[in-house]
Amino acid sequence: MEKLFRSMQEGEEWFYSRFDKDRTFDATARQLHLWDMPALLLYINGLIDSDTITTLLTEMQANTEMENEESDGGGRFLSYFPYHAVSNVKDADELLTSILSGQAAFITPDGYVFTIDIRSYPGRQPEEPDNEKVVRGPRDGFTENLIQNTALIRRRLRTEDLRFEMHKVTTNGKTDVAITYMEGAASNEHLTYIRERLDAIHHDGLTMTDKSLEEFLFKQRFHPMPFVRFTERPDICAAHLLEGHIALIVDTSPSVILVPAPLFHHLQHAEEYRQAPLSGTMIRMMRLFAAVMSLILLPFWFLLATHQHYLPDYLSYIGPNDIGEVPLLLQLLIADGGIEVLRMAAIHTPTPMSTAMGLVAAIVIGQVAIDVGLFTPEVVLYVAVSAIFTFSIPSYELSLTTKIFRICILLSTALLGAPGFFLSVAVLFYYLCSLKPMGVPYLWPAVPFFPKAMLRIIIRFPMTQDVPRPFITDSPDRNRLS
């Protein structure tokens, strides 16, 4: 053991120099006695478990004398302190971080410092996340408490190979980030990449937690595509860990980051694995179809509606007979933008009122807009169908990106006609092919083409079938059979 301060009084002066006495009400320093020995207790009120500290102090006050006195206060403290999570602190910065993290610190008269882990962060109980609901399956979900989140994963993976590697990032925030992976399944190269990127973060805080971390890890800049997959379900996280993926748990965030995450991983949902293989395959194919249609339906309909000569006679009904006073392109942009505004309004509207607001907007406003001639009925129809296709995308980040690209394709089609439509789709495809976050092709297994892996993307095979770990995880052992 080593002393941190020369005396207990020096430790108290250090504490008040950091927190400015009488100006930070939650930073608490209390002088008390542990048996017959004076001590100083330091903690942040609201981050510790008050019941535990009260019980500990009560037990230590019950016996006022120690049976065998040690040579110094440090040895006496360790010999008789009735708690398991005790550690000797030898560095002032480490002590400050421990106190700010919710640990309590004891300073003995000789200047020894000990911390005990009695953290109790304010938070909520695990509950099913709203954006990843399933018909059948567990109803628990990640919370804002990192310790709770690690326990939810550990409950599903009861193996000594599960690793939670803790890192503290940023100078003021000192945010806890746990790199979670399966030893022997995760790629050492990917782990090294993440560790180096975490060490390279020089910022004052991660106020937006996991989203801020994504931008620091991948230098995302203005790339619209999501480079990581977010999940609030422990079962999804556990399944990815077994495949060799790496999870990043950020304290105060209910979402866990999963990497690497190519495009097709954002189109998968837990419901596919909660149903029979054939039913899951049908759900997956419908979702893939909906994702493609959400991107090209509006631009393609606009192309056919404005270039009727492309249509065969049996499809001549496509396109409005009377466009009206407002140009068709402007109608689509206004209607599509209106759907997005309604979505944002629904998010910010209290739950009891959101349903009523949606009905009023969809029925009243839509019908009135048609009656006054602002929109043609077909515009409302195709915009609504396109919105439904977009809502079927499980990843909220990918659905927003799809809307951005849809507008770009629509504008290109309006400007150049059919060449503009196909050119914009080709440019988008080239852009997606060029993305390689963490060195992983973003369109894998379509580009580069892996036939067997692509088949597993389209078809939900039975779990009893031997399926190796995905190639993109670069796992040192792709065999999943024990």
Protein Blocks (a to p, Z undefined) as FASTA:
>chain_A
ZZfbfbfklmmmmmmmmnoghiamklccddddehjaccdddddehjacfklmmmmmmmmm
mpmcdfbacfblklmmmmmmccfbdcddfbfklmmmmmmnopacdddfkopacdddfbdc
ddddddddfklccfbdcfbdcdfbfklmmmmmmmmmccfkbccddddehjklopacdddd
dehkacfklmmmmmmmmmmpccfbdfklmmmmmmmmnonmjafbdfbdcdfbfklmmmmm
mnopacdddehiabdcdddddfklmmgcfklmmpcfklmmmmmmmmmmmmmmmmmmmmmm
mmmmmmmmlpcfklmmgocfblbjbdfklmmmmmmmmmmmmmmmmmmpcfklmmmmmmmm
mmmmmmmmmmnomacfklmmmmmmmmmmmmmpmblklmmmmmmmmmmmmmmmmmnommlm
mmmmmmmmmmmmmpcghhiafkbckbccdfklmmmmmpccdfkbccdddfklopablbfb
ZZ
